Amino acid sequence: MAEYKAPLRDIRFVMNEVFEADKIWASLPALQETVDPETADAILEEAAKMIEGMVAPINRSGDEEGCQWNEGAVTTPSGFKEAYQTYADGGWVGLTGNQEMGAMGMPKMLSSQVEEMTMAANFSFGLYPMLTVGACLSINAHATEELKQAYLPNMYAGTWAGSMCLTEPHSGTDLGIIRTRAEDNGDGSYSVTGTKIFITGGEHDLTENIIHLVLAKLPDAPAGPRGISLFLVPKIKVNADGSLGEGNNVSCGSIEHKMGIKGSATCVMNFDGSTGYLVGELNKGLACMFTMMNYERLGVGIQGLGVGEASYQSAIEYARDRIQGRAATGPVQPEKAADPILVHADVRRMLLNMKSTTEGGRAFSSYVAKQLDLVKFSDDNEVVARAEAMVALLTPVAKAFMSDMGLNNTIDGQQVFGGHGYIREWGQEQLVRDARIAQIYEGTNGVQALDLMGRKTVANGGEWTRMFLDEVREAAPGAPEEFRAPLLDACDRLQSVTDWVLDRAANDPNEIGAASVEYLHLFGYTAYAYMWALMATKAQQKLDEGTQEPDFYQAKLVTARYFYQRLLPRNLSLEASIQSGAAPLYALADELF
Protein backbone atom coordinates (compact mmCIF):
# COMPACT_ATOMS: atom_id res chain seq x y z
CA MET A 1 0.00 0.00 0.00
CA ALA A 2 1.42 3.37 -1.01
CA GLU A 3 2.08 5.89 1.73
CA TYR A 4 -0.52 8.63 1.57
CA LYS A 5 0.74 11.96 0.25
CA ALA A 6 -1.49 15.00 0.49
CA PRO A 7 -2.23 16.22 -3.08
CA LEU A 8 -1.16 19.77 -2.26
CA ARG A 9 -0.36 20.79 -5.83
CA ASP A 10 -3.84 19.87 -7.00
CA ILE A 11 -5.45 21.44 -3.93
CA ARG A 12 -3.61 24.70 -4.63
CA PHE A 13 -4.66 24.56 -8.28
CA VAL A 14 -8.32 24.29 -7.34
CA MET A 15 -8.26 26.85 -4.52
CA ASN A 16 -5.86 29.43 -5.80
CA GLU A 17 -6.11 29.20 -9.58
CA VAL A 18 -9.56 27.89 -10.48
CA PHE A 19 -11.59 29.62 -7.76
CA GLU A 20 -9.11 32.37 -6.82
CA ALA A 21 -9.90 31.96 -3.15
CA ASP A 22 -7.77 34.95 -2.17
CA LYS A 23 -10.06 37.29 -4.13
CA ILE A 24 -13.15 35.76 -2.54
CA TRP A 25 -11.73 36.17 0.95
CA ALA A 26 -10.59 39.72 0.25
CA SER A 27 -14.13 40.62 -0.86
CA LEU A 28 -15.63 39.45 2.43
CA PRO A 29 -15.00 41.93 5.26
CA ALA A 30 -15.46 39.24 7.89
CA LEU A 31 -12.49 37.31 6.47
CA GLN A 32 -10.13 40.12 5.51
CA GLU A 33 -8.33 40.09 8.84
CA THR A 34 -8.55 36.31 9.25
CA VAL A 35 -7.02 34.65 6.20
CA ASP A 36 -4.72 35.52 3.33
CA PRO A 37 -2.88 33.36 0.76
CA GLU A 38 0.23 33.00 2.91
CA THR A 39 -1.75 31.94 5.97
CA ALA A 40 -3.83 29.49 3.94
CA ASP A 41 -0.75 27.94 2.37
CA ALA A 42 0.95 27.57 5.74
CA ILE A 43 -2.16 25.86 7.11
CA LEU A 44 -2.22 23.40 4.20
CA GLU A 45 1.49 22.62 4.60
CA GLU A 46 1.22 22.03 8.34
CA ALA A 47 -1.92 19.94 7.96
CA ALA A 48 -0.28 17.76 5.33
CA LYS A 49 2.80 17.24 7.47
CA MET A 50 0.81 16.28 10.54
CA ILE A 51 -1.66 14.05 8.67
CA GLU A 52 1.01 12.22 6.66
CA GLY A 53 3.21 11.75 9.71
CA MET A 54 0.75 10.83 12.47
CA VAL A 55 -2.73 10.09 11.13
CA ALA A 56 -2.02 8.01 8.02
CA PRO A 57 0.38 5.52 9.67
CA ILE A 58 -2.30 4.29 12.12
CA ASN A 59 -4.98 3.70 9.48
CA ARG A 60 -4.41 0.00 8.81
CA SER A 61 -3.55 -0.87 12.41
CA GLY A 62 -6.65 0.98 13.54
CA ASP A 63 -8.77 -1.11 11.19
CA GLU A 64 -7.25 -4.35 12.40
CA GLU A 65 -7.43 -3.52 16.11
CA GLY A 66 -10.73 -1.65 16.04
CA CYS A 67 -12.46 -0.08 19.03
CA GLN A 68 -13.03 -2.14 22.16
CA TRP A 69 -16.01 -1.94 24.54
CA ASN A 70 -15.75 -3.03 28.16
CA GLU A 71 -18.53 -2.35 30.67
CA GLY A 72 -19.51 0.92 29.05
CA ALA A 73 -15.98 2.18 28.38
CA VAL A 74 -14.69 2.40 24.81
CA THR A 75 -11.00 2.20 23.97
CA THR A 76 -9.86 3.47 20.57
CA PRO A 77 -7.07 1.71 18.65
CA SER A 78 -3.42 2.17 19.58
CA GLY A 79 -2.06 5.51 18.52
CA PHE A 80 -5.43 7.23 18.10
CA LYS A 81 -5.29 9.03 21.44
CA GLU A 82 -1.81 10.40 20.82
CA ALA A 83 -2.66 11.42 17.26
CA TYR A 84 -5.85 13.12 18.41
CA GLN A 85 -3.94 15.07 21.02
CA THR A 86 -1.54 16.30 18.36
CA TYR A 87 -4.45 17.12 16.08
CA ALA A 88 -6.18 19.07 18.83
CA ASP A 89 -3.01 20.84 19.95
CA GLY A 90 -2.55 22.08 16.40
CA GLY A 91 -5.92 23.81 16.51
CA TRP A 92 -7.41 21.68 13.76
CA VAL A 93 -10.68 20.97 15.59
CA GLY A 94 -11.32 24.70 15.85
CA LEU A 95 -10.12 25.59 12.36
CA THR A 96 -13.46 27.11 11.25
CA GLY A 97 -14.96 27.88 14.65
CA ASN A 98 -15.98 31.12 16.31
CA GLN A 99 -12.89 33.24 16.97
CA GLU A 100 -14.52 34.84 20.00
CA MET A 101 -14.55 31.39 21.61
CA GLY A 102 -10.91 30.63 20.87
CA ALA A 103 -11.19 29.08 17.40
CA MET A 104 -9.50 30.22 14.17
CA GLY A 105 -12.52 31.30 12.11
CA MET A 106 -11.16 30.00 8.81
CA PRO A 107 -13.35 29.60 5.69
CA LYS A 108 -14.89 26.30 4.70
CA MET A 109 -13.13 26.34 1.35
CA LEU A 110 -9.86 26.00 3.24
CA SER A 111 -11.05 23.56 5.89
CA SER A 112 -12.59 21.27 3.28
CA GLN A 113 -9.08 20.60 1.96
CA VAL A 114 -7.89 19.62 5.44
CA GLU A 115 -10.95 17.39 5.79
CA GLU A 116 -10.10 15.63 2.54
CA MET A 117 -6.54 14.98 3.66
CA THR A 118 -7.71 13.63 7.01
CA MET A 119 -10.35 11.35 5.52
CA ALA A 120 -7.99 10.07 2.84
CA ALA A 121 -5.31 9.30 5.39
CA ASN A 122 -7.56 7.71 8.02
CA PHE A 123 -11.33 7.72 7.57
CA SER A 124 -12.06 6.34 11.06
CA PHE A 125 -9.87 8.89 12.81
CA GLY A 126 -11.34 11.77 10.82
CA LEU A 127 -14.83 11.10 12.11
CA TYR A 128 -13.98 12.12 15.68
CA PRO A 129 -13.08 15.77 14.95
CA MET A 130 -15.76 15.94 12.25
CA LEU A 131 -18.57 15.23 14.74
CA THR A 132 -17.15 17.72 17.21
CA VAL A 133 -16.98 20.43 14.53
CA GLY A 134 -20.58 19.70 13.57
CA ALA A 135 -21.82 19.89 17.15
CA CYS A 136 -20.00 23.19 17.58
CA LEU A 137 -21.77 24.60 14.53
CA SER A 138 -25.21 24.04 16.05
CA ILE A 139 -24.21 25.22 19.50
CA ASN A 140 -22.63 28.38 18.13
CA ALA A 141 -25.64 29.15 15.93
CA HIS A 142 -28.47 28.38 18.34
CA ALA A 143 -27.40 27.99 21.97
CA THR A 144 -27.53 30.71 24.60
CA GLU A 145 -24.45 32.81 25.22
CA GLU A 146 -24.06 31.05 28.55
CA LEU A 147 -23.95 27.61 26.92
CA LYS A 148 -21.57 28.79 24.24
CA GLN A 149 -19.17 30.21 26.81
CA ALA A 150 -19.39 27.05 28.91
CA TYR A 151 -18.81 24.50 26.15
CA LEU A 152 -17.37 25.87 22.93
CA PRO A 153 -13.83 26.82 24.05
CA ASN A 154 -13.07 23.31 25.29
CA MET A 155 -14.70 21.73 22.25
CA TYR A 156 -12.72 23.89 19.83
CA ALA A 157 -9.58 23.08 21.77
CA GLY A 158 -10.26 19.36 21.40
CA THR A 159 -10.33 18.90 25.17
CA TRP A 160 -13.96 17.90 24.87
CA ALA A 161 -15.57 16.11 21.93
CA GLY A 162 -19.06 16.27 20.48
CA SER A 163 -21.62 13.89 19.04
CA MET A 164 -25.05 14.16 17.48
CA CYS A 165 -27.74 11.77 18.65
CA LEU A 166 -30.63 11.46 16.22
CA THR A 167 -31.33 7.85 15.26
CA GLU A 168 -33.29 5.41 17.44
CA PRO A 169 -33.87 1.67 16.97
CA HIS A 170 -37.26 2.29 15.32
CA SER A 171 -36.58 5.76 13.92
CA GLY A 172 -33.98 6.52 11.26
CA THR A 173 -35.01 8.68 8.33
CA ASP A 174 -38.40 9.34 9.93
CA LEU A 175 -37.28 11.33 12.97
CA GLY A 176 -40.82 12.46 13.66
CA ILE A 177 -41.48 9.20 15.51
CA ILE A 178 -38.59 9.38 17.99
CA ARG A 179 -39.39 8.30 21.55
CA THR A 180 -36.62 10.01 23.52
CA ARG A 181 -38.31 12.30 26.04
CA ALA A 182 -37.30 15.49 27.80
CA GLU A 183 -38.99 16.85 30.90
CA ASP A 184 -38.61 20.40 32.19
CA ASN A 185 -36.83 20.43 35.56
CA GLY A 186 -38.05 23.93 36.29
CA ASP A 187 -34.53 25.31 36.75
CA GLY A 188 -33.54 25.90 33.13
CA SER A 189 -32.48 22.31 32.61
CA TYR A 190 -34.29 19.24 31.31
CA SER A 191 -34.26 15.56 32.15
CA VAL A 192 -33.55 13.53 28.99
CA THR A 193 -34.40 9.83 28.75
CA GLY A 194 -34.10 7.51 25.78
CA THR A 195 -31.86 5.33 23.63
CA LYS A 196 -29.98 6.43 20.52
CA ILE A 197 -28.18 4.14 18.08
CA PHE A 198 -25.48 4.49 15.42
CA ILE A 199 -23.89 7.35 17.36
CA THR A 200 -20.46 8.09 15.93
CA GLY A 201 -18.03 8.94 18.71
CA GLY A 202 -20.72 8.55 21.35
CA GLU A 203 -18.13 7.15 23.74
CA HIS A 204 -14.32 6.98 23.47
CA ASP A 205 -11.10 7.68 25.35
CA LEU A 206 -9.81 10.59 23.26
CA THR A 207 -11.15 13.46 25.38
CA GLU A 208 -12.10 14.08 28.99
CA ASN A 209 -15.73 14.89 28.18
CA ILE A 210 -18.18 14.31 25.34
CA ILE A 211 -20.97 16.79 24.61
CA HIS A 212 -24.00 15.12 23.06
CA LEU A 213 -26.59 16.95 21.00
CA VAL A 214 -29.78 14.94 21.52
CA LEU A 215 -33.10 15.18 19.71
CA ALA A 216 -36.02 14.62 22.08
CA LYS A 217 -39.66 15.54 22.61
CA LEU A 218 -41.43 17.11 25.55
CA PRO A 219 -44.57 15.28 26.76
CA ASP A 220 -46.89 17.94 25.34
CA ALA A 221 -44.98 18.47 22.08
CA PRO A 222 -46.82 18.45 18.73
CA ALA A 223 -46.81 15.15 16.87
CA GLY A 224 -44.26 14.43 14.17
CA PRO A 225 -41.13 16.43 13.33
CA ARG A 226 -42.75 19.69 14.49
CA GLY A 227 -42.44 18.51 18.08
CA ILE A 228 -38.71 17.78 18.16
CA SER A 229 -36.38 19.83 20.36
CA LEU A 230 -32.59 19.79 20.62
CA PHE A 231 -30.72 19.39 23.91
CA LEU A 232 -27.09 19.67 24.91
CA VAL A 233 -26.32 16.74 27.21
CA PRO A 234 -22.76 16.42 28.56
CA LYS A 235 -21.38 13.01 29.44
CA ILE A 236 -19.96 14.58 32.60
CA LYS A 237 -21.66 17.57 34.18
CA VAL A 238 -19.83 20.88 34.05
CA ASN A 239 -19.61 22.95 37.22
CA ALA A 240 -20.22 26.70 37.31
CA ASP A 241 -16.47 27.35 37.36
CA GLY A 242 -15.96 25.21 34.22
CA SER A 243 -14.50 22.22 36.03
CA LEU A 244 -15.89 18.74 35.53
CA GLY A 245 -18.36 17.45 38.07
CA GLU A 246 -20.22 14.18 38.46
CA GLY A 247 -21.42 11.78 35.81
CA ASN A 248 -24.65 12.61 34.00
CA ASN A 249 -26.37 9.23 33.66
CA VAL A 250 -25.10 8.88 30.09
CA SER A 251 -23.87 5.41 29.22
CA CYS A 252 -22.72 3.43 26.21
CA GLY A 253 -24.63 0.15 26.02
CA SER A 254 -22.49 -1.36 23.27
CA ILE A 255 -20.62 -0.59 20.08
CA GLU A 256 -21.43 -1.91 16.63
CA HIS A 257 -19.28 -4.48 14.84
CA LYS A 258 -19.12 -3.01 11.38
CA MET A 259 -18.07 -3.67 7.81
CA GLY A 260 -15.61 -0.76 7.88
CA ILE A 261 -14.49 2.37 9.75
CA LYS A 262 -13.59 0.03 12.58
CA GLY A 263 -11.43 2.58 14.34
CA SER A 264 -14.50 4.79 14.78
CA ALA A 265 -16.72 3.95 17.75
CA THR A 266 -20.34 3.57 16.62
CA CYS A 267 -22.31 3.45 19.84
CA VAL A 268 -25.63 2.64 21.41
CA MET A 269 -26.17 5.50 23.85
CA ASN A 270 -28.51 5.43 26.82
CA PHE A 271 -29.75 8.60 28.50
CA ASP A 272 -31.37 7.87 31.87
CA GLY A 273 -32.75 11.10 33.26
CA SER A 274 -29.62 12.87 32.03
CA THR A 275 -29.44 16.61 32.59
CA GLY A 276 -29.68 18.54 29.34
CA TYR A 277 -30.02 22.12 28.19
CA LEU A 278 -32.24 23.41 25.42
CA VAL A 279 -30.47 24.51 22.25
CA GLY A 280 -32.58 26.95 20.25
CA GLU A 281 -36.35 27.10 20.64
CA LEU A 282 -38.66 24.36 21.85
CA ASN A 283 -40.01 22.21 19.02
CA LYS A 284 -37.45 23.71 16.60
CA GLY A 285 -34.80 21.06 17.10
CA LEU A 286 -34.62 19.84 13.52
CA ALA A 287 -33.96 23.37 12.27
CA CYS A 288 -31.12 23.68 14.79
CA MET A 289 -29.68 20.34 13.77
CA PHE A 290 -29.91 21.18 10.09
CA THR A 291 -27.58 24.12 10.67
CA MET A 292 -24.84 21.55 10.79
CA MET A 293 -26.30 19.13 8.25
CA ASN A 294 -25.27 21.06 5.14
CA TYR A 295 -21.71 21.10 6.43
CA GLU A 296 -21.85 17.48 7.56
CA ARG A 297 -23.33 16.22 4.31
CA LEU A 298 -20.67 17.99 2.30
CA GLY A 299 -18.24 16.39 4.74
CA VAL A 300 -19.59 12.93 3.93
CA GLY A 301 -19.11 13.64 0.23
CA ILE A 302 -15.55 14.65 1.06
CA GLN A 303 -15.12 11.28 2.79
CA GLY A 304 -15.87 9.62 -0.54
CA LEU A 305 -13.46 11.98 -2.25
CA GLY A 306 -10.73 11.21 0.29
CA VAL A 307 -10.89 7.43 0.14
CA GLY A 308 -11.02 7.63 -3.66
CA GLU A 309 -7.84 9.71 -3.65
CA ALA A 310 -6.12 7.26 -1.30
CA SER A 311 -7.15 4.34 -3.51
CA TYR A 312 -5.92 6.12 -6.64
CA GLN A 313 -2.52 6.85 -5.12
CA SER A 314 -1.97 3.18 -4.37
CA ALA A 315 -3.43 1.97 -7.65
CA ILE A 316 -1.26 4.17 -9.87
CA GLU A 317 1.87 3.17 -7.96
CA TYR A 318 0.97 -0.49 -8.33
CA ALA A 319 0.11 -0.11 -12.03
CA ARG A 320 3.55 1.34 -12.71
CA ASP A 321 5.39 -1.40 -10.80
CA ARG A 322 3.41 -4.55 -11.59
CA ILE A 323 4.49 -6.22 -14.86
CA GLN A 324 2.09 -8.57 -16.67
CA GLY A 325 1.72 -9.20 -20.40
CA ARG A 326 2.68 -6.92 -23.25
CA ALA A 327 1.20 -3.74 -24.69
CA ALA A 328 -1.11 -4.31 -27.68
CA THR A 329 1.22 -2.21 -29.84
CA GLY A 330 4.36 -4.11 -28.85
CA PRO A 331 6.70 -4.24 -25.83
CA VAL A 332 7.39 -0.97 -24.05
CA GLN A 333 9.91 -2.63 -21.75
CA PRO A 334 11.58 -5.19 -24.00
CA GLU A 335 14.42 -5.60 -21.53
CA LYS A 336 11.95 -7.00 -18.98
CA ALA A 337 9.83 -10.14 -18.96
CA ALA A 338 6.61 -8.12 -19.29
CA ASP A 339 5.27 -4.57 -19.43
CA PRO A 340 3.72 -2.65 -16.53
CA ILE A 341 -0.02 -3.14 -16.36
CA LEU A 342 -0.43 0.59 -16.97
CA VAL A 343 -0.16 -0.18 -20.70
CA HIS A 344 -3.42 -2.16 -20.72
CA ALA A 345 -6.62 -0.42 -21.80
CA ASP A 346 -8.78 -1.68 -18.93
CA VAL A 347 -6.28 -0.57 -16.29
CA ARG A 348 -6.01 2.85 -17.92
CA ARG A 349 -9.79 3.07 -18.06
CA MET A 350 -10.11 2.44 -14.33
CA LEU A 351 -7.30 4.81 -13.41
CA LEU A 352 -8.70 7.59 -15.58
CA ASN A 353 -12.17 7.06 -14.14
CA MET A 354 -10.63 7.47 -10.70
CA LYS A 355 -8.48 10.44 -11.63
CA SER A 356 -11.20 12.37 -13.47
CA THR A 357 -13.90 11.91 -10.85
CA THR A 358 -11.56 12.52 -7.92
CA GLU A 359 -10.18 15.74 -9.35
CA GLY A 360 -13.65 16.76 -10.46
CA GLY A 361 -14.94 16.01 -6.98
CA ARG A 362 -12.20 18.09 -5.38
CA ALA A 363 -13.26 21.07 -7.47
CA PHE A 364 -16.95 20.46 -6.77
CA SER A 365 -16.47 20.17 -3.00
CA SER A 366 -14.53 23.43 -3.08
CA TYR A 367 -17.30 25.06 -5.11
CA VAL A 368 -19.96 24.01 -2.59
CA ALA A 369 -17.69 25.13 0.26
CA LYS A 370 -17.43 28.51 -1.46
CA GLN A 371 -21.22 28.82 -1.34
CA LEU A 372 -21.20 28.02 2.39
CA ASP A 373 -18.59 30.72 2.94
CA LEU A 374 -20.68 33.27 1.04
CA VAL A 375 -23.71 32.43 3.18
CA LYS A 376 -21.71 32.75 6.38
CA PHE A 377 -19.47 35.73 5.67
CA SER A 378 -21.04 37.93 2.97
CA ASP A 379 -22.81 41.13 3.93
CA ASP A 380 -24.58 41.38 0.55
CA ASN A 381 -28.14 40.11 0.93
CA GLU A 382 -28.44 39.16 -2.74
CA VAL A 383 -25.20 37.20 -2.64
CA VAL A 384 -26.30 35.42 0.51
CA ALA A 385 -29.73 34.55 -0.90
CA ARG A 386 -28.25 33.09 -4.07
CA ALA A 387 -25.59 31.15 -2.14
CA GLU A 388 -28.25 29.76 0.21
CA ALA A 389 -30.18 28.48 -2.79
CA MET A 390 -27.05 26.87 -4.23
CA VAL A 391 -26.20 25.25 -0.89
CA ALA A 392 -29.70 23.80 -0.62
CA LEU A 393 -29.65 22.53 -4.20
CA LEU A 394 -26.11 21.15 -4.29
CA THR A 395 -25.75 19.63 -0.81
CA PRO A 396 -27.58 16.38 -1.69
CA VAL A 397 -25.55 16.15 -4.90
CA ALA A 398 -22.31 16.65 -2.98
CA LYS A 399 -23.21 14.05 -0.37
CA ALA A 400 -24.58 11.37 -2.67
CA PHE A 401 -22.73 11.76 -5.95
CA MET A 402 -19.33 12.20 -4.35
CA SER A 403 -19.83 9.21 -2.05
CA ASP A 404 -21.11 7.09 -4.96
CA MET A 405 -18.02 8.04 -6.95
CA GLY A 406 -15.89 7.32 -3.89
CA LEU A 407 -17.09 3.73 -3.65
CA ASN A 408 -16.73 3.27 -7.41
CA ASN A 409 -13.17 4.55 -7.21
CA THR A 410 -12.13 2.30 -4.34
CA ILE A 411 -13.58 -0.68 -6.22
CA ASP A 412 -11.66 0.33 -9.35
CA GLY A 413 -8.53 0.76 -7.28
CA GLN A 414 -9.00 -2.69 -5.80
CA GLN A 415 -9.54 -4.11 -9.28
CA VAL A 416 -6.29 -2.60 -10.55
CA PHE A 417 -4.50 -4.75 -7.96
CA GLY A 418 -6.19 -7.92 -9.21
CA GLY A 419 -5.97 -10.69 -6.62
CA HIS A 420 -3.75 -8.59 -4.40
CA GLY A 421 -6.58 -6.09 -4.09
CA TYR A 422 -8.59 -8.72 -2.24
CA ILE A 423 -5.79 -9.25 0.28
CA ARG A 424 -5.73 -7.21 3.47
CA GLU A 425 -2.05 -6.29 3.46
CA TRP A 426 -2.36 -4.17 0.31
CA GLY A 427 -4.95 -1.90 1.89
CA GLN A 428 -7.43 -1.61 -0.96
CA GLU A 429 -10.04 -3.89 0.57
CA GLN A 430 -10.13 -1.67 3.68
CA LEU A 431 -10.80 1.39 1.53
CA VAL A 432 -13.72 -0.40 -0.15
CA ARG A 433 -15.18 -1.35 3.23
CA ASP A 434 -14.66 2.12 4.67
CA ALA A 435 -16.11 3.91 1.63
CA ARG A 436 -19.39 2.01 1.73
CA ILE A 437 -20.77 3.73 4.82
CA ALA A 438 -20.71 7.17 3.21
CA GLN A 439 -23.60 6.17 0.95
CA ILE A 440 -25.67 5.11 3.94
CA TYR A 441 -25.32 7.50 6.86
CA GLU A 442 -26.19 11.20 7.15
CA GLY A 443 -29.26 10.41 5.04
CA THR A 444 -28.98 7.54 2.57
CA ASN A 445 -28.16 8.46 -0.99
CA GLY A 446 -31.65 7.47 -2.05
CA VAL A 447 -33.04 9.97 0.44
CA GLN A 448 -30.60 12.60 -0.83
CA ALA A 449 -31.85 11.98 -4.35
CA LEU A 450 -35.46 12.30 -3.24
CA ASP A 451 -34.57 15.55 -1.47
CA LEU A 452 -32.94 16.92 -4.63
CA MET A 453 -35.79 15.90 -6.90
CA GLY A 454 -38.70 16.64 -4.59
CA ARG A 455 -37.84 19.47 -2.22
CA LYS A 456 -35.09 21.20 -4.16
CA THR A 457 -36.49 20.91 -7.70
CA VAL A 458 -40.18 20.04 -8.02
CA ALA A 459 -41.20 22.11 -4.98
CA ASN A 460 -39.89 25.34 -6.53
CA GLY A 461 -40.65 24.55 -10.15
CA GLY A 462 -36.99 24.00 -10.98
CA GLU A 463 -36.02 27.58 -10.11
CA TRP A 464 -32.75 26.68 -8.38
CA THR A 465 -31.72 24.28 -11.13
CA ARG A 466 -32.25 27.03 -13.72
CA MET A 467 -30.19 29.38 -11.55
CA PHE A 468 -27.31 26.91 -11.49
CA LEU A 469 -27.54 26.16 -15.20
CA ASP A 470 -27.58 29.87 -16.05
CA GLU A 471 -24.22 30.17 -14.30
CA VAL A 472 -22.82 27.20 -16.20
CA ARG A 473 -24.04 28.54 -19.54
CA GLU A 474 -22.50 31.91 -18.77
CA ALA A 475 -19.12 30.29 -18.12
CA ALA A 476 -19.19 27.95 -21.14
CA PRO A 477 -18.04 30.46 -23.82
CA GLY A 478 -14.85 31.09 -21.86
CA ALA A 479 -13.83 27.43 -21.91
CA PRO A 480 -11.57 25.92 -24.59
CA GLU A 481 -13.66 25.42 -27.71
CA GLU A 482 -13.69 21.63 -27.55
CA PHE A 483 -15.62 21.73 -24.24
CA ARG A 484 -18.20 24.39 -25.04
CA ALA A 485 -20.75 22.47 -27.09
CA PRO A 486 -20.81 19.32 -24.93
CA LEU A 487 -21.13 21.41 -21.76
CA LEU A 488 -24.05 23.38 -23.19
CA ASP A 489 -25.61 20.12 -24.40
CA ALA A 490 -25.33 18.72 -20.86
CA CYS A 491 -27.06 21.85 -19.53
CA ASP A 492 -29.86 21.50 -22.09
CA ARG A 493 -30.29 17.83 -21.25
CA LEU A 494 -30.54 18.48 -17.51
CA GLN A 495 -33.01 21.30 -18.09
CA SER A 496 -35.09 19.18 -20.46
CA VAL A 497 -35.23 16.27 -18.01
CA THR A 498 -36.10 18.65 -15.19
CA ASP A 499 -39.00 20.07 -17.19
CA TRP A 500 -40.13 16.55 -18.11
CA VAL A 501 -40.26 15.45 -14.46
CA LEU A 502 -42.04 18.65 -13.42
CA ASP A 503 -44.68 18.04 -16.06
CA ARG A 504 -45.20 14.36 -15.21
CA ALA A 505 -45.13 14.89 -11.43
CA ALA A 506 -48.08 17.26 -11.68
CA ASN A 507 -50.28 14.24 -12.43
CA ASP A 508 -48.38 11.38 -10.79
CA PRO A 509 -46.37 11.96 -7.58
CA ASN A 510 -44.64 8.60 -8.10
CA GLU A 511 -42.65 10.20 -10.91
CA ILE A 512 -40.62 12.19 -8.37
CA GLY A 513 -39.23 9.14 -6.59
CA ALA A 514 -38.92 7.14 -9.79
CA ALA A 515 -36.66 9.77 -11.37
CA SER A 516 -34.72 10.80 -8.29
CA VAL A 517 -31.59 8.60 -8.20
CA GLU A 518 -30.89 8.84 -11.92
CA TYR A 519 -31.64 12.56 -11.79
CA LEU A 520 -29.08 13.10 -9.04
CA HIS A 521 -26.45 11.33 -11.14
CA LEU A 522 -27.44 13.32 -14.22
CA PHE A 523 -26.99 16.45 -12.13
CA GLY A 524 -23.69 15.17 -10.73
CA TYR A 525 -22.10 14.46 -14.10
CA THR A 526 -23.26 17.86 -15.37
CA ALA A 527 -21.83 19.61 -12.31
CA TYR A 528 -18.51 17.79 -12.73
CA ALA A 529 -18.49 18.78 -16.40
CA TYR A 530 -18.78 22.40 -15.25
CA MET A 531 -15.89 21.89 -12.86
CA TRP A 532 -13.77 20.36 -15.60
CA ALA A 533 -14.61 23.24 -17.94
CA LEU A 534 -13.35 25.68 -15.29
CA MET A 535 -10.20 23.63 -14.75
CA ALA A 536 -9.56 23.24 -18.47
CA THR A 537 -10.00 26.98 -18.95
CA LYS A 538 -7.35 27.74 -16.34
CA ALA A 539 -5.02 25.03 -17.65
CA GLN A 540 -5.21 26.32 -21.20
CA GLN A 541 -4.61 29.85 -19.98
CA LYS A 542 -1.47 28.75 -18.15
CA LEU A 543 -0.18 26.85 -21.19
CA ASP A 544 -0.79 29.87 -23.41
CA GLU A 545 1.18 32.02 -20.97
CA GLY A 546 4.18 29.68 -21.17
CA THR A 547 3.97 28.08 -17.73
CA GLN A 548 6.96 26.44 -16.06
CA GLU A 549 4.76 23.39 -15.33
CA PRO A 550 3.48 22.36 -18.77
CA ASP A 551 3.07 18.69 -17.81
CA PHE A 552 0.75 19.52 -14.91
CA TYR A 553 -1.55 21.69 -17.00
CA GLN A 554 -1.44 19.40 -20.03
CA ALA A 555 -2.53 16.53 -17.77
CA LYS A 556 -5.53 18.64 -16.71
CA LEU A 557 -6.59 19.14 -20.32
CA VAL A 558 -6.17 15.46 -21.20
CA THR A 559 -8.11 14.36 -18.11
CA ALA A 560 -10.86 16.87 -18.91
CA ARG A 561 -11.14 15.38 -22.40
CA TYR A 562 -11.39 11.91 -20.92
CA PHE A 563 -14.22 12.97 -18.62
CA TYR A 564 -16.11 14.65 -21.46
CA GLN A 565 -15.62 11.83 -23.95
CA ARG A 566 -15.96 8.75 -21.75
CA LEU A 567 -17.99 9.68 -18.66
CA LEU A 568 -20.25 12.61 -19.55
CA PRO A 569 -22.07 10.51 -22.21
CA ARG A 570 -23.53 8.50 -19.32
CA ASN A 571 -26.08 11.31 -19.20
CA LEU A 572 -27.68 9.83 -22.32
CA SER A 573 -28.58 6.59 -20.58
CA LEU A 574 -29.63 8.42 -17.41
CA GLU A 575 -32.00 10.55 -19.46
CA ALA A 576 -33.49 7.48 -21.10
CA SER A 577 -33.92 5.75 -17.76
CA ILE A 578 -35.66 8.76 -16.21
CA GLN A 579 -37.99 9.17 -19.15
CA SER A 580 -39.12 5.56 -18.94
CA GLY A 581 -41.23 6.96 -16.10
CA ALA A 582 -42.61 5.45 -12.92
CA ALA A 583 -44.65 2.73 -14.62
CA PRO A 584 -41.88 0.07 -14.75
CA LEU A 585 -41.31 0.49 -11.00
CA TYR A 586 -44.96 -0.03 -10.09
CA ALA A 587 -46.01 -2.58 -12.71
CA LEU A 588 -45.06 -5.57 -10.57
CA ALA A 589 -47.61 -6.43 -7.89
CA ASP A 590 -46.22 -6.36 -4.36
CA GLU A 591 -46.90 -10.05 -3.79
CA LEU A 592 -44.83 -10.98 -6.85
CA PHE A 593 -41.56 -9.55 -5.57
Secondary structure, DSSP 8 states (H G I E B T S, - for coil): -------HHHHHIIIIIIS-HHHHHHT-HHHHTT--HHHHHHHHHHHHHHIIIIIGGGHHHHHHH--EEETTEEE--TTHHHHHHHHHHTT-TTTTS-GGGT-----HHHHHHHHHHHHHH-HHHHHHHHHHHHHHHHHHHHS-HHHHHHHHHHHHTTSEEEEEE--BTTBSS-GGG---EEEE-SSS-EEEEEEEEEEETSS-SSSSEEEEEEEEB-TT--SGGGG-EEEEEESEEE-TTS-EEEE-SEEEEEE---SS-TTS-EEEEEEEEEEEEEESSTT-HHHHHHHHHHHHHHHHHHHHHHHHHHHHHHHHHHHHH-B-S--TTS-S-TTSSS-BGGGSHHHHHHHHHHHHHHHHHHHHHHHHHHHHHHHHH---HHHHHHHHHHHHHHHHHHHHHHHHHHHHHHHHHHHHTGGGGGSGGGSHHHHHHHHHGGGTSSS-HHHHHHIIIIITTGGGTTHHHHHHHHHHHHHGGGS-HHHHHHHHHHHHHHHHHHHHHHHHHTT-THHHHHHHHHHHHHHHHHHHHHHHHHHHHHHHHHHHTT-S-HHHHHHHHHHHHHIIIIITTHHHHHHHHHTT-SHHHHSS-GGG-
